[in-house]
């Protein structure tokens, strides 16, 4: 037997003595009597199969209607442990890569300072090499002078760049003009921003030193000459 009409409330599909309400929008339907059950005569409804009680979940073939459930404390702890393990492996590699990048930048900066010293002594032959690192730089758009030659960028001439500190000192050995110079650098935080010290003097050779625990910046010619030549 079959009849037609509108269904203003959920249909109840019975199987294994369990009942699962399946909400449906208000629309035409056909009711088919199967045994003691009245079900909708549609392809979707005839394919639905109840797998568990309504209090737990209702599983429908082709669609699942489940009660929302959060993570347990054990699951969250496992996720946190995995994240910590990954971080423990990744952070040291990141630090080593950062240190290597800082050291490469520091070595390049020492070369730039040595080149700037030569340019300064050429521009101001009566003074020789720049008395200090700040004399090689200057603010953006500066006008070149013996006090601010505008040869280096204002970041490097400030004395700190990429985790390193820098100095450049012109020395007057004959008491008339600065005929020698020393440029040195050291990590701001040993083993965090770098491990190598770099320096250069009038000969333009780049030297480096890795002293355990760190070493002060080479600010004189004798200290720099004690560094091994950088490879």
C-alpha positions in Angstrom: 0.0 0.0 0.0 1.2 3.5 -0.8 -0.1 7.0 -0.1 1.2 10.5 -0.8 1.5 13.8 1.2 4.0 16.1 2.9 6.3 15.1 5.8 6.5 18.0 8.4 8.7 16.0 10.8 11.7 13.6 10.8 11.3 10.1 9.4 12.2 7.3 11.7 14.0 4.3 10.1 13.9 1.2 12.3 16.5 -1.6 12.1 18.0 -3.9 14.8 15.6 -2.4 17.4 17.3 1.0 17.1 15.6 4.2 15.9 17.4 7.0 14.1 15.6 10.3 13.3 16.6 11.6 9.9 15.5 15.2 9.4 14.2 16.0 5.9 12.9 19.2 4.4 9.2 19.6 3.8 8.6 18.2 0.3 6.3 15.7 -1.5 6.9 12.1 -0.7 5.4 8.6 -1.1 5.1 6.3 1.8 5.5 2.5 1.2 4.4 0.1 3.8 7.1 -2.6 4.3 6.0 -5.0 7.0 5.2 -3.0 10.0 7.4 -0.1 8.9 6.4 3.0 6.8 9.4 4.4 4.9 9.7 7.0 2.1 9.8 5.6 -1.4 13.0 7.4 -2.6 16.3 6.0 -3.7 18.3 7.8 -1.0 16.0 6.6 1.9 15.9 3.0 0.7 19.8 3.0 0.8 20.0 4.2 4.4 21.1 1.7 7.0 21.2 2.2 10.7 24.5 1.1 12.2 24.3 2.4 15.8 21.9 3.9 18.3 20.8 7.5 18.0 22.4 8.3 21.3 25.9 7.6 19.8 25.6 8.2 16.0 23.5 7.6 12.9 25.5 6.2 10.0 23.8 6.4 6.6 25.1 4.8 3.5 26.5 7.6 1.4 26.4 10.1 4.3 27.4 10.1 7.9 25.7 12.0 10.7 27.9 11.8 13.8 28.0 13.5 17.1 30.9 16.1 17.4 33.7 14.8 19.5 36.9 16.6 20.7 40.4 15.3 21.3 41.3 13.4 24.4 44.1 14.5 26.7 46.4 11.7 25.6 45.9 12.6 21.9 46.8 16.2 22.6 49.9 15.2 24.6 51.0 12.9 21.7 50.7 15.8 19.2 52.6 18.2 21.6 55.4 15.6 22.0 55.7 15.2 18.2 55.9 18.9 17.7 58.7 19.2 20.4 60.7 16.4 18.8 60.5 18.1 15.4 61.5 21.4 16.9 64.4 19.8 18.7 65.7 18.5 15.4 65.0 21.7 13.4 66.2 24.5 15.7 69.9 23.5 15.8 70.0 23.3 12.0 68.3 26.7 11.8 70.9 28.2 14.2 73.8 26.7 12.2 72.4 28.1 9.0 71.9 31.5 10.6 75.5 31.5 12.0 76.9 30.6 8.6 74.9 33.4 6.9 76.1 36.0 9.6 79.7 34.9 9.2 79.6 35.2 5.4 78.1 38.7 5.8 80.8 39.7 8.4 83.7 38.5 6.1 82.2 40.5 3.2 81.8 43.5 5.4 85.4 43.5 6.4 86.4 43.4 2.8 84.1 46.4 2.1 85.7 48.3 5.0 89.2 47.6 3.7 88.2 48.8 0.2 86.5 51.9 1.7 89.7 52.7 3.7 91.7 52.8 0.4 89.0 55.0 -1.2 89.1 57.3 1.8 92.9 57.7 1.7 92.7 58.4 -2.0 90.0 61.1 -1.5 91.8 62.7 1.5 95.5 62.1 1.0 96.4 64.6 3.6 94.6 62.5 6.2 95.4 59.0 5.0 93.1 56.3 6.3 89.8 57.1 8.1 90.3 57.6 11.8 87.1 55.6 12.7 84.5 53.5 11.0 81.9 56.2 11.3 84.0 58.5 9.0 83.6 56.0 6.2 79.8 56.2 6.2 77.1 58.8 6.8 73.4 59.3 6.7 71.3 58.6 3.7 71.8 61.4 1.1 74.9 62.7 2.9 77.4 65.0 1.3 80.9 63.5 1.2 83.4 65.0 3.6 86.3 63.8 5.7 83.9 63.3 8.6 81.3 61.4 6.7 82.8 60.1 3.4 79.5 58.4 2.4 81.5 55.3 1.1 79.8 52.7 3.3 76.1 52.3 4.1 74.9 53.8 7.3 74.1 50.4 8.8 77.7 49.0 8.5 79.3 52.4 9.5 77.2 52.3 12.7 79.3 49.4 13.9 76.7 46.6 14.0 75.3 44.4 11.2 73.9 40.9 10.9 74.8 39.8 14.4 78.4 41.2 14.3 80.1 44.3 15.7 82.7 46.1 13.6 85.6 48.6 14.2 87.9 50.4 11.8 90.8 52.5 13.1 93.4 54.5 11.2 96.8 54.7 12.8 99.5 57.3 12.2 102.8 55.5 12.7 104.9 58.5 11.6 102.8 61.0 13.6 101.6 63.0 10.5 98.9 61.0 8.8 97.1 57.7 9.2 99.3 55.4 7.1 97.9 52.1 8.4 94.5 50.8 9.4 92.9 47.8 11.0 89.3 46.6 10.5 87.9 44.0 12.9 84.7 42.2 13.7 83.4 39.8 16.3 80.0 38.1 17.0 77.6 40.0 19.2 76.7 36.7 20.9 79.3 33.9 20.5 77.8 30.7 19.3 74.4 32.3 18.7 75.1 35.0 16.0 78.6 33.6 15.0 81.8 31.9 16.1 84.4 33.5 13.8 86.3 36.8 14.3 87.5 38.5 11.1 90.0 41.3 10.5 92.1 43.0 7.8 94.9 45.5 7.8 96.7 47.6 5.2 97.8 44.5 3.2 94.1 43.8 2.5 94.3 40.1 3.5 91.3 38.7 5.3 92.1 36.8 8.5 89.8 34.9 10.8 89.9 33.3 14.2 87.6 30.9 16.0 88.5 31.0 19.7 86.4 28.9 22.1 84.3 31.2 24.2 84.8 34.1 21.8 87.5 36.8 21.5 87.4 40.6 21.5 87.4 42.6 18.3 90.9 42.9 16.7 91.5 46.7 17.1 95.2 46.8 16.4 97.6 45.5 13.8 99.4 43.0 16.0 96.2 41.3 17.1 95.0 41.0 13.5 98.3 39.6 12.3 98.0 36.9 14.9 94.8 35.6 13.2 95.3 32.8 10.6 94.6 33.8 7.0 91.0 33.0 6.1 90.5 30.2 3.7 
